[in-house]
């Protein structure tokens, strides 16, 4: 049985006479500095407040920046962005070193990383390196190869923050930036083609999205193996690969689903790939694979229903049977998920299997 060590548990041990106060303080200081104390991201109201507050702070930046850019231009944006980075850095250190709360520290670290593209964008305009009337808010809506410099800077900042603080939630802006980069890189390649919104441009974007998704998933696997190798002896269960898995699957599946199969055989292959995602998710104990794989299979079944049973009374029967069948599949999966994971994980390399077992506890 794995037991989590917290400051409260140490205080209780001191009160019970199991350990004296100086020894408890020294032990907590040692574990904190070595990165062994961490709060698991469980479904707790306080954790929801941490994440909710962090997301509101991230959203407020976009709103403020839109208003400030339209009203004042680049210089206030640059000053504001640097201020956000400094404040986020100070709060991250406080939450880790004083309050010993890694989850709110992670939200502040994510805020720090998210402010980097804003600062770079303002610097480009102040220095005259960027011409045009685009606003910073377009960064989140429009695809443009010129955003790449901002994205490279964000990735560099993310690497520095992760090296300094080792907080899993800081992987979220890194993963999202990689997603943005995949689309902007596709725009860069397509700028001399028949047009970004042409059929050729759309296919190129979908293909590059799939490739970047695969790359992100490979990086996530590598991180999971590295994390296990570095922390298995300490019992550290922080999951640095989680957000890369989420965004990687989303990017791959989005690109895959945007492909025009053009034939029933191509759609059958699409369904087969989604079934493969479900099996991979069961083997890796990563439900994000299962969720998107299930969406793909349901989409394919819906296609069959409309194609085969269109304008037929039998269509409603098949549609109802599909809904009931999905419910029963959910019941079957719930009962056999652990056994299915155990069976499929035997096909994985031994180091990866041990890393998954360590993560699952």
C-alpha positions in Angstrom: 0.0 0.0 0.0 1.3 3.4 -1.0 1.0 6.1 1.7 1.3 9.9 0.9 3.4 11.9 3.2 2.1 15.4 3.9 3.0 18.2 6.4 -0.2 17.4 8.3 0.8 13.8 8.8 4.2 14.8 10.0 2.5 17.2 12.5 0.3 14.4 13.7 3.4 12.2 14.2 5.1 14.9 16.3 1.9 15.2 18.4 1.9 11.5 18.9 5.5 11.4 20.0 6.6 9.3 17.1 9.2 11.9 16.0 10.4 15.1 17.5 9.7 18.5 15.9 13.3 19.3 14.7 13.6 15.9 13.0 10.1 16.3 11.3 11.1 19.8 10.0 14.4 18.5 8.7 12.7 15.5 7.0 10.1 17.7 5.3 12.8 20.1 4.1 14.8 17.2 2.7 11.8 15.7 0.9 10.6 19.0 -0.5 14.0 19.9 -1.9 14.3 16.5 -3.5 10.9 16.8 -5.1 9.3 13.9 -3.3 6.4 15.7 -1.8 3.6 16.1 -4.2 -0.1 16.3 -4.1 -2.0 13.9 -6.3 -4.5 15.6 -8.6 -7.5 14.0 -7.0 -11.1 15.2 -7.4 -11.2 17.6 -4.4 -13.0 21.0 -4.2 -9.7 22.8 -3.3 -8.1 21.3 -6.5 -11.0 22.5 -8.6 -10.5 26.0 -7.2 -6.8 25.8 -8.0 -7.4 24.9 -11.6 -10.4 27.1 -12.1 -8.6 30.1 -10.7 -5.6 29.4 -12.9 -7.8 29.1 -16.0 -9.6 32.3 -15.2 -6.2 34.1 -14.9 -5.2 32.7 -18.3 -8.4 33.8 -19.8 -8.1 37.3 -18.3 -4.8 37.8 -20.1 -6.4 37.3 -23.5 -9.2 39.7 -22.7 -6.9 42.4 -21.3 -4.4 42.0 -24.1 -7.1 42.5 -26.7 -8.3 45.7 -25.1 -4.8 47.0 -24.4 -3.5 46.3 -27.9 -6.4 48.0 -29.6 -6.1 51.0 -27.2 -2.4 51.5 -26.7 -0.3 49.2 -29.0 2.8 47.2 -28.3 4.6 49.0 -25.4 1.9 48.5 -22.8 1.5 44.9 -23.9 5.3 44.3 -23.4 5.3 45.9 -20.0 2.1 44.0 -19.0 3.5 40.7 -20.3 6.8 41.0 -18.4 4.8 42.0 -15.2 2.7 38.8 -15.6 5.8 36.7 -15.9 7.5 38.2 -12.9 4.3 37.9 -10.7 3.8 34.3 -11.9 7.3 33.4 -11.1 7.1 34.9 -7.6 3.8 33.1 -6.9 5.2 29.8 -8.2 8.1 30.0 -5.8 5.8 31.0 -2.9 3.4 28.2 -3.4 6.3 25.7 -3.6 8.7 27.0 -1.0 6.3 28.5 1.6 2.9 26.9 1.2 4.1 23.5 -0.1 1.2 23.4 -2.6 2.4 22.1 -6.0 -1.0 22.2 -7.7 -1.5 26.0 -7.4 2.2 26.4 -8.1 1.6 24.5 -11.4 -1.2 26.8 -12.4 1.1 29.8 -11.8 3.9 28.2 -13.8 1.5 27.6 -16.6 0.5 31.3 -16.5 4.2 32.2 -16.7 4.7 30.1 -19.8 1.5 31.4 -21.4 2.7 35.0 -21.1 5.8 34.3 -23.1 4.2 34.5 -26.7 2.6 37.8 -25.7 6.0 39.3 -24.7 7.7 38.0 -27.9 4.9 39.4 -30.0 5.2 42.8 -28.4 9.0 42.7 -28.8 8.7 41.9 -32.5 6.4 45.0 -33.0 8.5 47.3 -30.8 11.7 46.3 -32.7 10.0 46.6 -36.1 10.5 42.9 -36.9 6.7 42.4 -37.4 4.7 44.5 -39.8 1.0 44.4 -40.3 -2.2 45.0 -38.4 -2.6 41.7 -36.7 -3.5 41.7 -33.1 -2.2 39.3 -30.4 -5.7 37.8 -30.1 -5.2 36.4 -33.7 -2.5 34.1 -32.3 -5.3 31.9 -30.8 -7.6 32.1 -33.8 -5.7 32.4 -37.1 -3.0 30.1 -38.4 0.1 32.0 -39.7 3.7 30.7 -40.1 5.0 34.0 -38.6 3.7 32.8 -35.1 6.5 30.2 -35.1 9.1 32.5 -33.4 6.6 33.0 -30.6 6.1 29.3 -30.3 9.8 28.4 -30.2 10.3 31.0 -27.5 7.3 29.5 -25.5 8.8 26.0 -25.8 12.2 27.2 -24.6 10.5 29.0 -21.6 8.5 25.9 -20.9 11.6 23.8 -20.8 13.3 26.2 -18.4 10.2 26.3 -16.1 9.9 22.5 -16.0 13.6 22.2 -15.3 13.4 24.8 -12.5 10.1 23.7 -10.8 9.2 20.2 -12.1 5.5 20.8 -12.1 3.3 18.6 -14.3 0.6 21.2 -15.0 3.3 23.3 -16.7 3.2 20.7 -19.5 -0.3 22.0 -20.6 0.9 25.3 -22.3 3.8 23.4 -23.7 1.5 20.7 -25.3 -0.9 23.4 -26.6 2.0 25.3 -28.1 3.2 22.2 -29.9 -0.4 21.8 -31.3 -0.3 25.4 -32.5 3.1 24.9 -34.0 1.9 21.9 -36.0 -0.8 24.1 -37.7 1.4 27.1 -38.2 4.2 24.9 -39.7 1.6 23.5 -42.1 0.7 27.0 -43.0 4.4 27.8 -43.7 4.6 24.8 -46.0 1.4 25.6 -47.8 2.0 29.3 -48.4 3.3 28.6 -52.0 0.6 26.1 -52.8 -2.9 26.6 -54.2 -4.1 28.2 -51.1 -4.5 27.5 -47.4 -8.2 26.6 -47.6 -7.9 24.7 -50.9 -8.3 20.9 -50.9 -4.5 20.5 -51.2 -3.9 22.9 -48.3 -6.5 21.1 -46.1 -5.0 17.7 -46.8 -1.5 19.0 -45.9 -2.8 20.5 -42.7 -4.5 17.3 -41.7 -1.4 15.2 -42.5 1.0 17.4 -40.6 -1.5 17.4 -37.6 -1.3 13.6 -37.6 2.5 13.6 -37.8 2.8 16.1 -34.9 0.3 14.1 -32.9 2.5 11.0 -33.3 5.6 13.0 -32.4 3.9 14.3 -29.2 2.8 10.8 -28.3 6.3 9.5 -28.8 7.7 12.3 -26.6 5.0 11.4 -23.9 6.2 7.7 -24.0 9.8 8.8 -23.6 8.9 11.1 -20.7 7.0 8.3 -19.0 10.0 6.0 -19.3 12.4 8.7 -18.1 10.2 9.6 -15.2 10.0 6.0 -14.1 13.7 5.5 -14.4 14.5 8.6 -12.4 11.8 8.4 -9.7 10.7 4.8 -9.1 13.0 4.5 -6.1 11.4 7.6 -4.5 7.8 6.7 -5.2 7.2 9.9 -7.1 3.9 9.6 -9.0 3.8 13.0 -10.7 2.5 12.5 -14.3 4.5 14.8 -16.6 3.3 12.9 -19.7 -0.5 13.4 -19.1 -1.0 16.6 -21.1 1.2 15.5 -23.9 -0.9 12.4 -24.3 -4.1 14.5 -24.3 -3.0 17.0 -26.8 -1.1 14.4 -28.9 -4.2 12.2 -29.2 -6.4 15.2 -30.0 -4.0 16.4 -32.7 -3.5 13.0 -34.3 -7.2 12.1 -34.1 -8.3 15.5 -35.4 -5.9 15.2 -38.4 -7.0 11.6 -39.0 -10.7 12.5 -38.9 -10.1 15.4 -41.3 -8.8 13.1 -44.0 -11.1 12.5 -46.9 -11.1 8.7 -47.2 -13.0 8.8 -50.5 -14.1 5.2 -50.3 -15.8 2.7 -48.0 -12.5 0.8 -47.6 -10.8 4.0 -46.4 -13.6 4.6 -43.9 -13.1 1.0 -42.7 -9.4 1.6 -42.2 -10.4 4.7 -40.2 -12.6 2.6 -38.0 -9.7 0.1 -37.6 -7.3 2.8 -36.5 -9.8 4.0 -33.9 -10.2 0.5 -32.6 -6.4 0.4 -32.3 -6.5 3.6 -30.3 -8.9 1.9 -27.9 -6.6 -1.1 -27.5 -3.6 1.2 -27.0 -5.4 3.1 -24.4 -6.3 -0.1 -22.5 -2.7 -1.3 -22.7 -1.2 2.1 -21.5 -4.0 2.7 -19.0 -4.6 6.1 -20.7 -8.3 6.7 -21.1 -7.8 9.6 -23.6 -7.0 7.0 -26.3 -10.1 5.1 -25.4 -12.3 8.2 -25.5 -11.2 9.5 -28.9 -11.1 6.0 -30.3 -14.7 5.4 -29.2 -15.7 8.7 -30.9 -14.2 7.5 -34.1 -15.9 4.1 -34.0 -19.2 5.7 -33.2 -18.8 8.1 -36.1 -18.1 5.2 -38.4 -21.1 3.3 -37.2 -23.2 6.4 -37.7 -21.9 6.6 -41.3 -22.9 3.0 -41.9 -26.3 3.7 -40.5 -26.9 6.7 -42.8 -25.4 5.0 -45.8 -27.0 1.5 -45.5 -30.3 2.3 -43.8 -31.1 5.8 -45.1 -34.8 6.4 -45.8 -35.6 3.1 -44.2 -37.7 2.3 -41.2 -35.0 -0.1 -40.3 -32.7 2.9 -39.7 -34.5 3.9 -36.5 -34.2 0.3 -35.2 -30.5 0.1 -36.0 -29.9 3.5 -34.4 -31.7 2.5 -31.2 -29.8 -0.8 -31.1 -26.6 1.1 -31.5 -27.4 3.3 -28.5 -28.3 0.4 -26.3 -25.3 -1.6 -27.5 -23.0 1.3 -26.6 -24.4 1.3 -23.1 -23.7 -2.5 -22.7 -20.2 -2.0 -24.1 -19.7 0.6 -21.4 -20.9 -1.9 -18.7 -18.6 -4.6 -20.2 -15.7 -2.3 -20.3 -16.2 -1.2 -16.7 -16.2 -4.7 -15.4 -13.2 -5.9 -17.5 -11.0 -2.8 -17.9 -8.4 -4.0 -15.4 -8.2 -7.5 -16.9 -8.0 -6.1 -20.4 -5.2 -3.8 -19.4 -3.3 -6.7 -17.8 -3.7 -8.8 -20.9 -2.8 -6.1 -23.4 0.1 -4.7 -21.4 1.9 -8.0 -21.7 2.7 -7.0 -25.3 4.4 -3.8 -24.2 8.2 -3.6 -23.6 9.2 -4.5 -20.1 10.5 -1.0 -19.2 7.2 0.7 -20.3 5.1 -1.9 -18.5 7.0 -1.3 -15.3 6.6 2.5 -15.8 2.8 2.1 -16.2 2.6 -0.2 -13.1 4.5 2.4 -11.1 2.2 5.2 -12.2 -0.9 3.2 -11.5 0.4 2.3 -8.0 
